[in-house]
Amino acid sequence: MNYTSKEINSTFKIKVAGRTEQGVKLNTLVGVSGAIALIGEKMFGKLLDRAFASADDVCVCKLRRGLKLSFYGY
């Protein structure tokens, strides 16, 4: 990954909404390790690049499998 966990957690609050592969509903805040556990390190790195490049307060990233990650910048 291009960013450290400290840098990501101090820049964004990460919210996950949708369903997991097991069908469990999610609507909660997660940290870096929680997001990596859900979508994988490679995909999380791509979404982080998109969130850091965004100029908006919120960057919403929707995945085809039904998960939605929102990056709230402070």
ZIBEL-V14793 format. One record per backbone hydrogen bond with DSSP energy under -0.5 kcal/mol. NH is the residue of the N-H (numbers start at 0). CO is the residue of the C=O. If there is no record, write none. Layout:
[[NH,CO] [NH,CO]]
//
This chain:
[[7,3] [8,4] [9,5] [10,6] [10,7] [11,7] [12,71] [13,29] [14,12] [14,69] [15,27] [16,67] [17,25] [19,23] [22,19] [25,17] [27,15] [29,13] [34,30] [35,31] [36,32] [37,33] [38,34] [39,35] [43,39] [44,40] [45,41] [46,42] [47,43] [48,44] [49,45] [50,46] [51,47] [52,48] [53,49] [58,70] [59,57] [60,58] [60,68] [62,66] [65,62] [67,16] [68,60] [69,14] [70,58] [71,12] [71,69] [72,56] [72,70] [73,10]]
//
